[in-house]
């Protein structure tokens, strides 16, 4: 992770915003009163969604089971158009 001082980040804020969005990276910003991390809004939303989904132990277990099934090749192919017709 790239690290820089708050003064450096302030001097190049707009290029940093473009960089975190274009390259999907995080920028570690240091200061005397505490550090921060600059990430894209998409990355932030993804982290929030992951935290929300994993907050429930039952949901986390179900997601882990789904990942294990996928990795084991235990999947079923579904035609989304046909499914939409069946569900109305």
Order of alpha helices (4+ residues) and beta strands (2+ residues): beta-alpha-alpha-beta-beta-alpha-alpha-alpha
